[in-house]
Protein backbone atom coordinates (compact mmCIF):
# COMPACT_ATOMS: atom_id res chain seq x y z
CA UNK A 1 0.00 0.00 0.00
CA UNK A 2 1.13 3.55 -0.68
CA UNK A 3 1.88 5.08 2.73
CA UNK A 4 0.47 8.47 1.76
CA UNK A 5 -2.68 7.04 0.21
CA UNK A 6 -3.22 4.92 3.32
CA UNK A 7 -2.81 7.88 5.66
CA UNK A 8 -5.93 9.01 7.48
CA UNK A 9 -7.12 12.48 6.45
CA UNK A 10 -6.84 15.69 8.42
CA UNK A 11 -10.27 17.14 9.15
CA UNK A 12 -10.64 20.93 8.98
CA UNK A 13 -13.78 22.30 10.60
CA UNK A 14 -15.55 24.96 8.52
CA UNK A 15 -18.47 27.10 9.62
CA UNK A 16 -19.92 30.55 9.01
CA UNK A 17 -17.63 33.42 10.11
CA UNK A 18 -14.53 31.17 10.28
CA UNK A 19 -11.29 33.15 10.33
CA UNK A 20 -9.68 32.51 6.93
CA UNK A 21 -6.12 33.40 7.92
CA UNK A 22 -5.71 31.11 10.89
CA UNK A 23 -5.29 27.69 9.27
CA UNK A 24 -3.88 28.39 5.81
CA UNK A 25 -0.24 27.71 6.69
CA UNK A 26 -1.15 24.44 8.37
CA UNK A 27 -3.43 23.04 5.69
CA UNK A 28 -1.29 24.15 2.75
CA UNK A 29 1.87 22.52 4.05
CA UNK A 30 0.09 19.44 5.34
CA UNK A 31 -1.29 18.96 1.84
CA UNK A 32 2.14 19.49 0.30
CA UNK A 33 3.48 16.81 2.64
CA UNK A 34 0.88 14.33 1.40
CA UNK A 35 -1.91 14.71 3.96
CA UNK A 36 -5.46 14.74 2.60
CA UNK A 37 -7.52 17.66 3.90
CA UNK A 38 -11.25 17.07 4.38
CA UNK A 39 -13.53 19.95 5.33
CA UNK A 40 -16.20 19.32 7.96
CA UNK A 41 -19.26 21.53 8.34
CA UNK A 42 -22.29 21.52 10.63
CA UNK A 43 -23.93 19.91 7.57
CA UNK A 44 -22.90 19.68 3.94
CA UNK A 45 -24.55 23.03 3.19
CA UNK A 46 -22.12 25.78 2.10
CA UNK A 47 -20.63 28.08 4.74
CA UNK A 48 -19.13 31.55 4.40
CA UNK A 49 -15.91 32.71 6.04
CA UNK A 50 -15.21 36.12 7.56
CA UNK A 51 -13.46 36.98 4.30
CA UNK A 52 -16.52 36.10 2.24
CA UNK A 53 -15.19 32.80 0.90
CA UNK A 54 -17.94 30.28 0.21
CA UNK A 55 -16.94 26.75 1.21
CA UNK A 56 -18.76 23.53 0.43
CA UNK A 57 -17.96 21.07 3.24
CA UNK A 58 -16.82 17.60 2.20
CA UNK A 59 -18.76 16.00 5.02
CA UNK A 60 -21.00 16.78 7.99
CA UNK A 61 -19.75 16.77 11.58
CA UNK A 62 -22.03 13.90 12.62
CA UNK A 63 -20.34 11.67 10.05
CA UNK A 64 -16.78 12.20 11.32
CA UNK A 65 -15.28 9.56 13.60
CA UNK A 66 -11.97 9.91 15.44
CA UNK A 67 -10.79 6.52 14.23
CA UNK A 68 -11.04 7.74 10.64
CA UNK A 69 -8.95 10.85 11.18
CA UNK A 70 -5.39 11.88 11.98
CA UNK A 71 -6.28 15.36 13.28
CA UNK A 72 -9.21 17.74 13.83
CA UNK A 73 -8.43 21.43 13.25
CA UNK A 74 -10.81 24.00 14.75
CA UNK A 75 -10.35 27.57 13.46
CA UNK A 76 -11.68 30.65 15.19
CA UNK A 77 -14.99 32.21 14.20
CA UNK A 78 -17.29 34.91 15.51
CA UNK A 79 -19.87 32.20 16.17
CA UNK A 80 -17.74 30.74 18.98
CA UNK A 81 -18.60 33.82 21.07
CA UNK A 82 -22.17 34.57 20.05
CA UNK A 83 -24.03 31.44 21.09
CA UNK A 84 -23.93 27.66 21.14
CA UNK A 85 -24.00 27.03 17.39
CA UNK A 86 -20.48 25.60 17.40
CA UNK A 87 -20.71 23.66 20.67
CA UNK A 88 -21.09 20.38 18.72
CA UNK A 89 -17.56 20.91 17.36
CA UNK A 90 -16.21 21.21 20.91
CA UNK A 91 -18.03 18.00 21.83
CA UNK A 92 -16.48 16.32 18.80
CA UNK A 93 -13.08 17.53 20.01
CA UNK A 94 -13.77 15.80 23.31
CA UNK A 95 -14.45 12.54 21.45
CA UNK A 96 -11.22 12.92 19.46
CA UNK A 97 -9.09 13.55 22.53
CA UNK A 98 -10.73 10.68 24.41
CA UNK A 99 -9.80 8.43 21.51
CA UNK A 100 -6.20 9.65 21.47
CA UNK A 101 -6.60 11.54 18.18
CA UNK A 102 -5.06 15.05 18.06
CA UNK A 103 -7.05 18.29 18.07
CA UNK A 104 -5.70 21.73 17.15
CA UNK A 105 -7.71 24.81 18.15
CA UNK A 106 -6.94 28.46 17.48
CA UNK A 107 -8.51 31.75 18.54
CA UNK A 108 -12.24 31.48 19.34
CA UNK A 109 -12.12 27.70 19.16
CA UNK A 110 -10.03 27.72 22.34
CA UNK A 111 -12.96 29.38 24.11
CA UNK A 112 -15.21 26.63 22.80
CA UNK A 113 -12.88 24.01 24.26
CA UNK A 114 -12.73 25.94 27.53
CA UNK A 115 -16.52 25.89 27.81
CA UNK A 116 -16.44 22.16 27.13
CA UNK A 117 -14.01 21.69 30.04
CA UNK A 118 -11.21 20.45 27.81
CA UNK A 119 -8.68 23.05 29.01
CA UNK A 120 -9.23 22.58 32.74
CA UNK A 121 -6.45 20.01 33.06
CA UNK A 122 -4.28 20.77 30.01
CA UNK A 123 -1.66 23.45 29.42
CA UNK A 124 -2.95 25.84 26.77
CA UNK A 125 -2.92 29.34 25.34
CA UNK A 126 -5.24 31.66 23.43
CA UNK A 127 -5.51 35.33 22.48
CA UNK A 128 -5.18 36.53 26.10
CA UNK A 129 -5.86 34.88 29.44
CA UNK A 130 -8.87 37.04 30.33
CA UNK A 131 -10.59 36.04 27.09
CA UNK A 132 -10.73 32.44 28.31
CA UNK A 133 -11.41 33.52 31.89
CA UNK A 134 -14.66 35.09 30.65
CA UNK A 135 -15.92 31.60 29.78
CA UNK A 136 -15.92 30.70 33.49
CA UNK A 137 -13.66 27.70 32.92
CA UNK A 138 -11.55 26.14 35.66
CA UNK A 139 -8.24 25.99 33.79
CA UNK A 140 -6.83 29.46 34.38
CA UNK A 141 -3.79 28.13 36.23
CA UNK A 142 -2.85 26.08 33.16
CA UNK A 143 -2.79 29.11 30.85
CA UNK A 144 0.61 29.69 29.22
CA UNK A 145 1.83 32.98 27.73
CA UNK A 146 3.24 31.53 24.51
CA UNK A 147 2.69 31.74 20.76
CA UNK A 148 1.30 28.19 20.68
CA UNK A 149 1.15 25.34 23.18
CA UNK A 150 1.01 21.56 22.78
CA UNK A 151 -0.11 19.40 25.68
CA UNK A 152 -0.33 15.75 24.71
CA UNK A 153 -2.61 15.60 21.68
CA UNK A 154 -3.95 19.14 21.99
CA UNK A 155 -2.55 22.21 20.24
CA UNK A 156 -3.80 25.72 21.08
CA UNK A 157 -2.88 29.17 19.77
CA UNK A 158 -4.15 32.72 19.56
CA UNK A 159 -5.43 34.49 16.43
CA UNK A 160 -2.14 36.28 15.66
CA UNK A 161 -0.09 33.07 15.59
CA UNK A 162 -1.11 31.00 12.54
CA UNK A 163 2.54 30.16 11.79
CA UNK A 164 3.28 28.94 15.32
CA UNK A 165 -0.02 27.05 15.24
CA UNK A 166 1.11 25.28 12.07
CA UNK A 167 4.55 24.62 13.58
CA UNK A 168 3.02 22.74 16.51
CA UNK A 169 0.76 20.73 14.20
CA UNK A 170 3.75 19.75 12.05
CA UNK A 171 5.69 18.72 15.14
CA UNK A 172 2.79 16.67 16.48
CA UNK A 173 2.22 14.82 13.19
CA UNK A 174 5.93 14.46 12.39
CA UNK A 175 5.65 16.46 9.16
CA UNK A 176 8.82 18.44 9.91
CA UNK A 177 11.20 17.93 12.81
CA UNK A 178 14.30 19.43 14.37
CA UNK A 179 16.32 21.76 12.18
CA UNK A 180 13.82 21.56 9.32
CA UNK A 181 10.89 22.52 11.54
CA UNK A 182 12.88 25.41 12.98
CA UNK A 183 13.84 26.57 9.48
CA UNK A 184 10.23 26.41 8.30
CA UNK A 185 9.15 28.58 11.22
CA UNK A 186 11.96 31.09 10.69
CA UNK A 187 11.13 31.39 6.99
CA UNK A 188 7.41 31.96 7.36
CA UNK A 189 7.38 33.82 10.69
CA UNK A 190 10.58 35.84 10.49
CA UNK A 191 11.10 36.07 6.71
CA UNK A 192 14.57 34.57 7.25
CA UNK A 193 15.72 33.87 3.71
CA UNK A 194 18.65 31.78 4.98
CA UNK A 195 16.16 29.24 6.29
CA UNK A 196 15.07 28.44 2.76
CA UNK A 197 18.38 26.70 2.05
CA UNK A 198 17.77 24.32 4.95
CA UNK A 199 14.29 23.48 3.64
CA UNK A 200 15.55 23.07 0.08
CA UNK A 201 18.31 20.69 1.21
CA UNK A 202 15.74 18.62 3.11
CA UNK A 203 13.34 18.56 0.15
CA UNK A 204 10.79 20.59 2.12
CA UNK A 205 10.97 23.84 0.14
Secondary structure as UniProt FT lines:
FT   TURN            3..6
FT   STRAND          9..13
FT   TURN            16..17
FT   HELIX           20..22
FT   HELIX           24..32
FT   TURN            33..34
FT   STRAND          37..41
FT   STRAND          47..48
FT   TURN            50..51
FT   STRAND          54..55
FT   STRAND          59..60
FT   HELIX           61..63
FT   HELIX           66..68
FT   STRAND          69..74
FT   HELIX           78..81
FT   TURN            85..86
FT   HELIX           87..98
FT   TURN            99..100
FT   STRAND          102..106
FT   HELIX           108..115
FT   TURN            116..121
FT   HELIX           129..133
FT   TURN            134..136
FT   HELIX           140..142
FT   STRAND          148..151
FT   TURN            152..153
FT   STRAND          154..157
FT   TURN            159..160
FT   HELIX           162..173
FT   HELIX           178..190
FT   HELIX           194..201
FT   TURN            202..203
//
